[in-house]
Amino acid sequence: MATARPLPEAGSIYLDARGGDRALRVSWHHEAGLVVLSLWRDNVCSGSFRLAVDEVPELIDMLRDGLDRAYDASVTQPLRRRTPPVAHGA
C-alpha cells in the first residue's frame, strides 16, 4: 500500500475512536470529480474508496440522519460510558 503523502488543499484527517494509529483521510479531488476516503495505519494506506462528487449529498444526508438520531437518543436516555472491547488471545 501507499505511504503517507500530504493531503490535497481540501482534505481532513479523522482519528479512529479506538485510538492508536488508525485514521480516516478524506480528500477532495475536484479535477477528477471525486472524494477519496482512505484508511490509514502507521502512515500507511490500507484501503481507499472513491466517491463521485454527485453521491456526496446522499452520504451527508445519511450521516446527518444518524447524528440526529444519536442526539435524540441522548436526550431521552443518559449516555452510557463506552468501554473498549476486551481482546481475547493475542
N, CA, C and O atoms as CSV, one atom per row, in Angstrom:
chain,resi,resn,atom,element,x,y,z
A,1,MET,N,N,0.831,-1.185,0.000
A,1,MET,CA,C,0.000,0.000,0.000
A,1,MET,C,C,0.877,1.250,0.000
A,1,MET,O,O,2.087,1.179,0.213
A,2,ALA,N,N,0.252,2.371,-0.238
A,2,ALA,CA,C,0.982,3.640,-0.351
A,2,ALA,C,C,1.368,4.192,1.010
A,2,ALA,O,O,0.663,3.998,2.000
A,3,THR,N,N,2.497,4.882,1.043
A,3,THR,CA,C,2.871,5.592,2.261
A,3,THR,C,C,2.252,6.979,2.220
A,3,THR,O,O,1.787,7.438,1.176
A,4,ALA,N,N,2.252,7.633,3.359
A,4,ALA,CA,C,1.560,8.915,3.509
A,4,ALA,C,C,2.116,9.978,2.582
A,4,ALA,O,O,3.327,10.124,2.415
A,5,ARG,N,N,1.191,10.713,1.984
A,5,ARG,CA,C,1.509,11.895,1.190
A,5,ARG,C,C,0.750,13.049,1.808
A,5,ARG,O,O,-0.233,12.835,2.519
A,6,PRO,N,N,1.188,14.265,1.549
A,6,PRO,CA,C,0.427,15.405,2.077
A,6,PRO,C,C,-0.998,15.389,1.522
A,6,PRO,O,O,-1.229,14.994,0.379
A,7,LEU,N,N,-1.935,15.822,2.344
A,7,LEU,CA,C,-3.319,15.924,1.874
A,7,LEU,C,C,-3.426,17.014,0.819
A,7,LEU,O,O,-2.685,17.996,0.857
A,8,PRO,N,N,-4.349,16.842,-0.124
A,8,PRO,CA,C,-4.621,17.952,-1.035
A,8,PRO,C,C,-5.104,19.160,-0.227
A,8,PRO,O,O,-5.390,19.042,0.965
A,9,GLU,N,N,-5.191,20.298,-0.871
A,9,GLU,CA,C,-5.605,21.523,-0.189
A,9,GLU,C,C,-6.936,21.340,0.528
A,9,GLU,O,O,-7.126,21.885,1.616
A,10,ALA,N,N,-7.861,20.583,-0.060
A,10,ALA,CA,C,-9.169,20.344,0.548
A,10,ALA,C,C,-9.214,18.916,1.081
A,10,ALA,O,O,-9.499,17.977,0.337
A,11,GLY,N,N,-8.934,18.758,2.364
A,11,GLY,CA,C,-8.950,17.430,2.958
A,11,GLY,C,C,-8.897,17.511,4.469
A,11,GLY,O,O,-8.588,18.556,5.040
A,12,SER,N,N,-9.207,16.381,5.114
A,12,SER,CA,C,-9.197,16.313,6.581
A,12,SER,C,C,-8.773,14.924,7.024
A,12,SER,O,O,-8.853,13.952,6.273
A,13,ILE,N,N,-8.321,14.862,8.263
A,13,ILE,CA,C,-7.952,13.592,8.878
A,13,ILE,C,C,-8.784,13.424,10.134
A,13,ILE,O,O,-8.911,14.353,10.932
A,14,TYR,N,N,-9.355,12.233,10.310
A,14,TYR,CA,C,-10.164,11.913,11.480
A,14,TYR,C,C,-9.539,10.705,12.168
A,14,TYR,O,O,-9.300,9.675,11.538
A,15,LEU,N,N,-9.277,10.841,13.467
A,15,LEU,CA,C,-8.671,9.760,14.227
A,15,LEU,C,C,-9.729,8.745,14.646
A,15,LEU,O,O,-10.858,9.110,14.974
A,16,ASP,N,N,-9.360,7.492,14.632
A,16,ASP,CA,C,-10.254,6.397,14.997
A,16,ASP,C,C,-10.593,6.468,16.478
A,16,ASP,O,O,-9.720,6.743,17.302
A,17,ALA,N,N,-11.856,6.222,16.823
A,17,ALA,CA,C,-12.307,6.278,18.217
A,17,ALA,C,C,-11.615,5.240,19.098
A,17,ALA,O,O,-11.582,5.388,20.320
A,18,ARG,N,N,-11.061,4.191,18.487
A,18,ARG,CA,C,-10.361,3.168,19.260
A,18,ARG,C,C,-8.974,3.617,19.679
A,18,ARG,O,O,-8.296,2.935,20.448
A,19,GLY,N,N,-8.554,4.767,19.168
A,19,GLY,CA,C,-7.228,5.259,19.499
A,19,GLY,C,C,-6.176,4.596,18.634
A,19,GLY,O,O,-6.465,4.054,17.567
A,20,GLY,N,N,-4.968,4.653,19.115
A,20,GLY,CA,C,-3.878,4.027,18.370
A,20,GLY,C,C,-3.518,4.820,17.139
A,20,GLY,O,O,-3.603,6.048,17.119
A,21,ASP,N,N,-3.126,4.118,16.142
A,21,ASP,CA,C,-2.561,4.746,14.955
A,21,ASP,C,C,-3.477,4.654,13.731
A,21,ASP,O,O,-2.999,4.720,12.598
A,22,ARG,N,N,-4.778,4.503,13.945
A,22,ARG,CA,C,-5.724,4.407,12.834
A,22,ARG,C,C,-6.320,5.777,12.528
A,22,ARG,O,O,-6.565,6.577,13.431
A,23,ALA,N,N,-6.546,6.035,11.245
A,23,ALA,CA,C,-7.145,7.304,10.847
A,23,ALA,C,C,-7.903,7.147,9.538
A,23,ALA,O,O,-7.636,6.243,8.746
A,24,LEU,N,N,-8.846,8.043,9.333
A,24,LEU,CA,C,-9.579,8.164,8.076
A,24,LEU,C,C,-9.158,9.487,7.459
A,24,LEU,O,O,-9.235,10.532,8.105
A,25,ARG,N,N,-8.716,9.442,6.219
A,25,ARG,CA,C,-8.402,10.672,5.495
A,25,ARG,C,C,-9.472,10.884,4.441
A,25,ARG,O,O,-9.845,9.957,3.722
A,26,VAL,N,N,-9.955,12.096,4.358
A,26,VAL,CA,C,-10.960,12.478,3.370
A,26,VAL,C,C,-10.337,13.580,2.527
A,26,VAL,O,O,-9.931,14.619,3.046
A,27,SER,N,N,-10.266,13.341,1.224
A,27,SER,CA,C,-9.648,14.346,0.358
A,27,SER,C,C,-10.490,14.578,-0.890
A,27,SER,O,O,-10.960,13.639,-1.532
A,28,TRP,N,N,-10.664,15.845,-1.211
A,28,TRP,CA,C,-11.393,16.245,-2.413
A,28,TRP,C,C,-10.426,16.272,-3.582
A,28,TRP,O,O,-9.300,16.756,-3.468
A,29,HIS,N,N,-10.882,15.749,-4.699
A,29,HIS,CA,C,-10.119,15.791,-5.948
A,29,HIS,C,C,-11.056,16.380,-6.995
A,29,HIS,O,O,-11.641,15.670,-7.813
A,30,HIS,N,N,-11.176,17.704,-6.939
A,30,HIS,CA,C,-12.125,18.407,-7.807
A,30,HIS,C,C,-11.868,18.150,-9.282
A,30,HIS,O,O,-12.808,18.036,-10.068
A,31,GLU,N,N,-10.606,18.059,-9.657
A,31,GLU,CA,C,-10.269,17.846,-11.062
A,31,GLU,C,C,-10.799,16.518,-11.597
A,31,GLU,O,O,-11.031,16.378,-12.798
A,32,ALA,N,N,-10.989,15.541,-10.704
A,32,ALA,CA,C,-11.483,14.222,-11.107
A,32,ALA,C,C,-12.947,14.020,-10.734
A,32,ALA,O,O,-13.534,12.996,-11.082
A,33,GLY,N,N,-13.548,14.985,-10.028
A,33,GLY,CA,C,-14.939,14.843,-9.595
A,33,GLY,C,C,-15.112,13.766,-8.540
A,33,GLY,O,O,-16.114,13.050,-8.532
A,34,LEU,N,N,-14.120,13.651,-7.636
A,34,LEU,CA,C,-14.127,12.581,-6.635
A,34,LEU,C,C,-13.817,13.097,-5.240
A,34,LEU,O,O,-13.156,14.118,-5.056
A,35,VAL,N,N,-14.320,12.352,-4.269
A,35,VAL,CA,C,-13.873,12.461,-2.886
A,35,VAL,C,C,-13.264,11.104,-2.568
A,35,VAL,O,O,-13.878,10.068,-2.822
A,36,VAL,N,N,-12.068,11.107,-2.017
A,36,VAL,CA,C,-11.405,9.847,-1.684
A,36,VAL,C,C,-11.398,9.683,-0.173
A,36,VAL,O,O,-10.921,10.551,0.558
A,37,LEU,N,N,-11.936,8.550,0.287
A,37,LEU,CA,C,-11.915,8.171,1.699
A,37,LEU,C,C,-10.858,7.075,1.814
A,37,LEU,O,O,-10.946,6.052,1.135
A,38,SER,N,N,-9.870,7.283,2.662
A,38,SER,CA,C,-8.820,6.279,2.788
A,38,SER,C,C,-8.561,5.963,4.251
A,38,SER,O,O,-8.620,6.839,5.114
A,39,LEU,N,N,-8.272,4.697,4.511
A,39,LEU,CA,C,-7.975,4.215,5.862
A,39,LEU,C,C,-6.469,4.095,6.014
A,39,LEU,O,O,-5.786,3.525,5.162
A,40,TRP,N,N,-5.959,4.644,7.120
A,40,TRP,CA,C,-4.528,4.703,7.345
A,40,TRP,C,C,-4.164,4.066,8.675
A,40,TRP,O,O,-4.923,4.122,9.642
A,41,ARG,N,N,-2.993,3.463,8.700
A,41,ARG,CA,C,-2.435,2.926,9.935
A,41,ARG,C,C,-0.919,3.058,9.853
A,41,ARG,O,O,-0.299,2.611,8.888
A,42,ASP,N,N,-0.336,3.669,10.861
A,42,ASP,CA,C,1.120,3.897,10.860
A,42,ASP,C,C,1.583,4.603,9.590
A,42,ASP,O,O,2.599,4.217,9.011
A,43,ASN,N,N,0.865,5.622,9.150
A,43,ASN,CA,C,1.208,6.376,7.942
A,43,ASN,C,C,1.263,5.529,6.681
A,43,ASN,O,O,1.949,5.880,5.721
A,44,VAL,N,N,0.534,4.402,6.682
A,44,VAL,CA,C,0.431,3.551,5.509
A,44,VAL,C,C,-1.041,3.405,5.158
A,44,VAL,O,O,-1.859,3.088,6.022
A,45,CYS,N,N,-1.381,3.632,3.904
A,45,CYS,CA,C,-2.763,3.487,3.451
A,45,CYS,C,C,-3.099,2.007,3.350
A,45,CYS,O,O,-2.414,1.254,2.659
A,46,SER,N,N,-4.159,1.593,4.042
A,46,SER,CA,C,-4.555,0.182,3.992
A,46,SER,C,C,-5.770,-0.044,3.110
A,46,SER,O,O,-6.151,-1.190,2.871
A,47,GLY,N,N,-6.386,1.023,2.622
A,47,GLY,CA,C,-7.523,0.881,1.712
A,47,GLY,C,C,-8.114,2.238,1.385
A,47,GLY,O,O,-7.992,3.190,2.155
A,48,SER,N,N,-8.759,2.309,0.222
A,48,SER,CA,C,-9.375,3.574,-0.152
A,48,SER,C,C,-10.675,3.328,-0.902
A,48,SER,O,O,-10.925,2.238,-1.417
A,49,PHE,N,N,-11.499,4.374,-0.949
A,49,PHE,CA,C,-12.789,4.335,-1.623
A,49,PHE,C,C,-12.983,5.656,-2.332
A,49,PHE,O,O,-12.845,6.719,-1.727
A,50,ARG,N,N,-13.303,5.591,-3.611
A,50,ARG,CA,C,-13.535,6.811,-4.401
A,50,ARG,C,C,-15.028,7.016,-4.536
A,50,ARG,O,O,-15.740,6.154,-5.051
A,51,LEU,N,N,-15.496,8.157,-4.074
A,51,LEU,CA,C,-16.908,8.507,-4.105
A,51,LEU,C,C,-17.106,9.648,-5.093
A,51,LEU,O,O,-16.464,10.692,-4.981
A,52,ALA,N,N,-17.997,9.446,-6.062
A,52,ALA,CA,C,-18.278,10.501,-7.037
A,52,ALA,C,C,-18.898,11.696,-6.324
A,52,ALA,O,O,-19.705,11.534,-5.408
A,53,VAL,N,N,-18.516,12.895,-6.750
A,53,VAL,CA,C,-18.994,14.120,-6.119
A,53,VAL,C,C,-20.518,14.170,-6.067
A,53,VAL,O,O,-21.079,14.671,-5.092
A,54,ASP,N,N,-21.196,13.665,-7.089
A,54,ASP,CA,C,-22.662,13.731,-7.083
A,54,ASP,C,C,-23.294,12.768,-6.087
A,54,ASP,O,O,-24.505,12.823,-5.873
A,55,GLU,N,N,-22.505,11.883,-5.470
A,55,GLU,CA,C,-23.018,10.981,-4.430
A,55,GLU,C,C,-22.780,11.517,-3.020
A,55,GLU,O,O,-23.316,10.977,-2.052
A,56,VAL,N,N,-21.980,12.570,-2.901
A,56,VAL,CA,C,-21.642,13.135,-1.593
A,56,VAL,C,C,-22.877,13.623,-0.836
A,56,VAL,O,O,-22.967,13.375,0.366
A,57,PRO,N,N,-23.847,14.313,-1.482
A,57,PRO,CA,C,-25.020,14.765,-0.718
A,57,PRO,C,C,-25.776,13.616,-0.044
A,57,PRO,O,O,-26.274,13.782,1.069
A,58,GLU,N,N,-25.868,12.470,-0.690
A,58,GLU,CA,C,-26.559,11.322,-0.079
A,58,GLU,C,C,-25.797,10.823,1.152
A,58,GLU,O,O,-26.411,10.473,2.159
A,59,LEU,N,N,-24.465,10.790,1.076
A,59,LEU,CA,C,-23.649,10.397,2.224
A,59,LEU,C,C,-23.838,11.389,3.369
A,59,LEU,O,O,-23.991,10.988,4.523
A,60,ILE,N,N,-23.826,12.678,3.050
A,60,ILE,CA,C,-24.022,13.713,4.070
A,60,ILE,C,C,-25.401,13.564,4.721
A,60,ILE,O,O,-25.523,13.674,5.941
A,61,ASP,N,N,-26.435,13.314,3.918
A,61,ASP,CA,C,-27.786,13.123,4.462
A,61,ASP,C,C,-27.827,11.938,5.419
A,61,ASP,O,O,-28.451,12.018,6.477
A,62,MET,N,N,-27.162,10.830,5.054
A,62,MET,CA,C,-27.148,9.649,5.918
A,62,MET,C,C,-26.428,9.944,7.227
A,62,MET,O,O,-26.898,9.553,8.296
A,63,LEU,N,N,-25.294,10.630,7.150
A,63,LEU,CA,C,-24.557,10.997,8.367
A,63,LEU,C,C,-25.373,11.944,9.240
A,63,LEU,O,O,-25.394,11.802,10.462
A,64,ARG,N,N,-26.042,12.908,8.617
A,64,ARG,CA,C,-26.879,13.865,9.365
A,64,ARG,C,C,-28.026,13.142,10.060
A,64,ARG,O,O,-28.327,13.431,11.218
A,65,ASP,N,N,-28.667,12.206,9.365
A,65,ASP,CA,C,-29.761,11.440,9.954
A,65,ASP,C,C,-29.261,10.640,11.162
A,65,ASP,O,O,-29.917,10.599,12.203
A,66,GLY,N,N,-28.108,10.011,11.013
A,66,GLY,CA,C,-27.538,9.254,12.137
A,66,GLY,C,C,-27.200,10.151,13.313
A,66,GLY,O,O,-27.420,9.777,14.465
A,67,LEU,N,N,-26.671,11.325,13.033
A,67,LEU,CA,C,-26.348,12.284,14.093
A,67,LEU,C,C,-27.614,12.759,14.795
A,67,LEU,O,O,-27.645,12.853,16.022
A,68,ASP,N,N,-28.653,13.058,14.027
A,68,ASP,CA,C,-29.926,13.470,14.623
A,68,ASP,C,C,-30.482,12.376,15.531
A,68,ASP,O,O,-30.953,12.664,16.632
A,69,ARG,N,N,-30.432,11.135,15.080
A,69,ARG,CA,C,-30.935,10.013,15.897
A,69,ARG,C,C,-30.107,9.836,17.162
A,69,ARG,O,O,-30.655,9.578,18.233
A,70,ALA,N,N,-28.800,9.971,17.042
A,70,ALA,CA,C,-27.937,9.845,18.222
A,70,ALA,C,C,-28.239,10.953,19.228
A,70,ALA,O,O,-28.270,10.712,20.435
A,71,TYR,N,N,-28.460,12.156,18.731
A,71,TYR,CA,C,-28.796,13.275,19.616
A,71,TYR,C,C,-30.139,13.024,20.299
A,71,TYR,O,O,-30.265,13.208,21.510
A,72,ASP,N,N,-31.145,12.603,19.521
A,72,ASP,CA,C,-32.463,12.324,20.090
A,72,ASP,C,C,-32.369,11.241,21.162
A,72,ASP,O,O,-33.011,11.348,22.207
A,73,ALA,N,N,-31.583,10.211,20.912
A,73,ALA,CA,C,-31.431,9.129,21.888
A,73,ALA,C,C,-30.731,9.634,23.147
A,73,ALA,O,O,-31.074,9.215,24.253
A,74,SER,N,N,-29.756,10.526,22.993
A,74,SER,CA,C,-29.036,11.018,24.165
A,74,SER,C,C,-29.916,11.920,25.028
A,74,SER,O,O,-29.698,12.028,26.235
A,75,VAL,N,N,-30.898,12.562,24.422
A,75,VAL,CA,C,-31.803,13.423,25.180
A,75,VAL,C,C,-32.771,12.571,25.997
A,75,VAL,O,O,-33.117,12.929,27.123
A,76,THR,N,N,-33.207,11.445,25.432
A,76,THR,CA,C,-34.186,10.599,26.122
A,76,THR,C,C,-33.541,9.561,27.028
A,76,THR,O,O,-34.192,9.063,27.946
A,77,GLN,N,N,-32.277,9.224,26.794
A,77,GLN,CA,C,-31.577,8.236,27.611
A,77,GLN,C,C,-30.198,8.782,27.952
A,77,GLN,O,O,-29.516,9.325,27.082
A,78,PRO,N,N,-29.782,8.648,29.197
A,78,PRO,CA,C,-28.424,9.094,29.516
A,78,PRO,C,C,-27.408,8.283,28.725
A,78,PRO,O,O,-27.592,7.086,28.506
A,79,LEU,N,N,-26.343,8.939,28.301
A,79,LEU,CA,C,-25.292,8.229,27.577
A,79,LEU,C,C,-24.599,7.261,28.508
A,79,LEU,O,O,-24.271,7.591,29.647
A,80,ARG,N,N,-24.382,6.060,28.002
A,80,ARG,CA,C,-23.621,5.076,28.763
A,80,ARG,C,C,-22.166,5.207,28.370
A,80,ARG,O,O,-21.832,5.356,27.194
A,81,ARG,N,N,-21.320,5.149,29.355
A,81,ARG,CA,C,-19.887,5.220,29.063
A,81,ARG,C,C,-19.487,3.961,28.310
A,81,ARG,O,O,-19.761,2.841,28.742
A,82,ARG,N,N,-18.838,4.170,27.180
A,82,ARG,CA,C,-18.398,3.035,26.388
A,82,ARG,C,C,-17.102,2.493,26.952
A,82,ARG,O,O,-16.204,3.249,27.324
A,83,THR,N,N,-17.019,1.197,27.011
A,83,THR,CA,C,-15.768,0.574,27.408
A,83,THR,C,C,-15.220,-0.167,26.191
A,83,THR,O,O,-15.980,-0.781,25.442
A,84,PRO,N,N,-13.914,-0.112,25.994
A,84,PRO,CA,C,-13.355,-0.783,24.817
A,84,PRO,C,C,-13.537,-2.282,24.932
A,84,PRO,O,O,-13.565,-2.824,26.038
A,85,PRO,N,N,-13.662,-2.965,23.789
A,85,PRO,CA,C,-13.811,-4.425,23.835
A,85,PRO,C,C,-12.563,-5.066,24.424
A,85,PRO,O,O,-11.451,-4.562,24.270
A,86,VAL,N,N,-12.772,-6.174,25.093
A,86,VAL,CA,C,-11.666,-6.908,25.693
A,86,VAL,C,C,-11.062,-7.811,24.636
A,86,VAL,O,O,-11.776,-8.565,23.975
A,87,ALA,N,N,-9.749,-7.737,24.474
A,87,ALA,CA,C,-9.063,-8.588,23.499
A,87,ALA,C,C,-8.904,-9.976,24.079
A,87,ALA,O,O,-8.488,-10.134,25.227
A,88,HIS,N,N,-9.234,-10.978,23.290
A,88,HIS,CA,C,-9.084,-12.369,23.692
A,88,HIS,C,C,-7.945,-12.975,22.917
A,88,HIS,O,O,-7.825,-12.768,21.709
A,89,GLY,N,N,-7.122,-13.709,23.590
A,89,GLY,CA,C,-5.954,-14.272,22.914
A,89,GLY,C,C,-4.970,-13.154,22.635
A,89,GLY,O,O,-5.049,-12.102,23.268
A,90,ALA,N,N,-4.111,-13.333,21.774
A,90,ALA,CA,C,-3.216,-12.277,21.300
A,90,ALA,C,C,-1.901,-12.878,21.060
A,90,ALA,O,O,-0.969,-12.184,20.653
